Amino acid sequence: MARGISKIGLIIGMAAIATGVVYFSGVAFASIVPQAWNSWSTHVARIEAENARGAKIQAAAEENSYAIVCEDYFEASFFEKMWKARNLKWCEKYEDRMPG
């Protein structure tokens, strides 16, 4: 081999590098992965809680305002419902409660 590197030295060097990679992979897995997992789980839980809170607020707002807002939706034609009143599609949940 060139420059005095023997085959045994090359094998020992590669084995040392492989051992180091395996060791540091284990260290990384044992210390970094659990922290990342806990952080991710906390983040997901916060997002789910915020989405649930937002859904509860939206449901309360719809419940309080359907009698006034949904009247326009039910009086609209099919095309008006699809174009102008498409944001009021939630009114369909309250169709049975509408007066008259």
C-alpha positions as CSV (number, residue, x, y, z in Angstrom):
1,M,0.0,0.0,0.0
2,A,1.1,3.5,-0.6
3,R,2.7,5.7,2.1
4,G,3.2,3.0,4.6
5,I,-0.5,2.2,5.5
6,S,-0.8,-1.5,6.0
7,K,-3.9,-3.5,5.5
8,I,-4.1,-4.3,9.2
9,G,-3.8,-0.6,10.0
10,L,-6.6,0.2,7.5
11,I,-8.8,-2.5,9.0
12,I,-8.2,-1.3,12.6
13,G,-8.8,2.3,11.6
14,M,-12.1,1.4,9.9
15,A,-13.1,-0.7,12.9
16,A,-12.4,2.2,15.2
17,I,-14.4,4.6,13.0
18,A,-17.3,2.1,12.9
19,T,-17.2,1.7,16.7
20,G,-17.3,5.4,17.1
21,V,-20.2,5.8,14.8
22,V,-22.1,3.1,16.6
23,Y,-21.3,4.6,20.0
24,F,-22.3,8.1,19.1
25,S,-25.4,6.9,17.4
26,G,-26.4,5.2,20.7
27,V,-25.6,8.3,22.7
28,A,-27.6,10.4,20.3
29,F,-30.5,8.0,20.4
30,A,-30.5,7.8,24.2
31,S,-30.2,11.5,24.8
32,I,-31.6,13.4,21.8
33,V,-34.5,11.3,20.6
34,P,-36.4,11.2,23.9
35,Q,-36.1,15.0,24.3
36,A,-37.2,15.5,20.7
37,W,-40.1,13.1,21.2
38,N,-41.3,14.8,24.4
39,S,-41.0,18.2,22.7
40,W,-43.0,17.0,19.7
41,S,-45.7,15.4,21.8
42,T,-46.1,18.6,23.9
43,H,-46.4,20.6,20.7
44,V,-49.0,18.3,19.2
45,A,-51.0,18.3,22.4
46,R,-51.0,22.1,22.5
47,I,-52.2,22.3,18.9
48,E,-55.0,19.8,19.5
49,A,-56.1,21.7,22.6
50,E,-56.1,25.0,20.7
51,N,-58.1,23.4,17.8
52,A,-60.6,22.0,20.3
53,R,-60.9,25.5,22.0
54,G,-61.4,27.1,18.6
55,A,-64.1,24.6,17.6
56,K,-65.9,25.2,20.9
57,I,-65.8,28.9,20.4
58,Q,-67.1,28.6,16.8
59,A,-69.9,26.2,17.8
60,A,-71.0,28.7,20.5
61,A,-70.9,31.6,18.0
62,E,-72.9,29.6,15.5
63,E,-75.5,28.6,18.1
64,N,-75.9,32.2,19.2
65,S,-76.2,33.7,15.7
66,Y,-77.9,31.1,13.5
67,A,-81.4,32.6,13.7
68,I,-80.2,35.9,12.2
69,V,-77.4,34.8,9.9
70,C,-78.8,31.6,8.4
71,E,-82.0,33.3,7.2
72,D,-80.0,34.8,4.3
73,Y,-78.5,31.4,3.5
74,F,-81.8,29.5,3.3
75,E,-83.3,32.3,1.1
76,A,-80.5,32.2,-1.3
77,S,-80.7,30.2,-4.6
78,F,-78.5,27.3,-5.3
79,F,-75.9,29.4,-7.1
80,E,-75.9,32.1,-4.5
81,K,-75.3,29.4,-1.8
82,M,-72.4,28.1,-3.9
83,W,-70.9,31.5,-4.6
84,K,-72.0,34.3,-2.2
85,A,-73.0,32.3,0.9
86,R,-70.5,29.4,0.8
87,N,-69.1,30.5,4.1
88,L,-72.5,29.9,5.7
89,K,-72.7,26.2,4.8
90,W,-72.6,25.5,8.5
91,C,-76.2,26.8,8.6
92,E,-77.4,23.5,7.2
93,K,-77.0,22.1,10.7
94,Y,-79.7,24.5,11.9
95,E,-82.2,24.1,9.1
96,D,-84.7,22.2,11.4
97,R,-84.5,25.0,13.9
98,M,-85.3,27.9,11.5
99,P,-88.7,29.5,12.0
100,G,-91.3,29.2,9.3
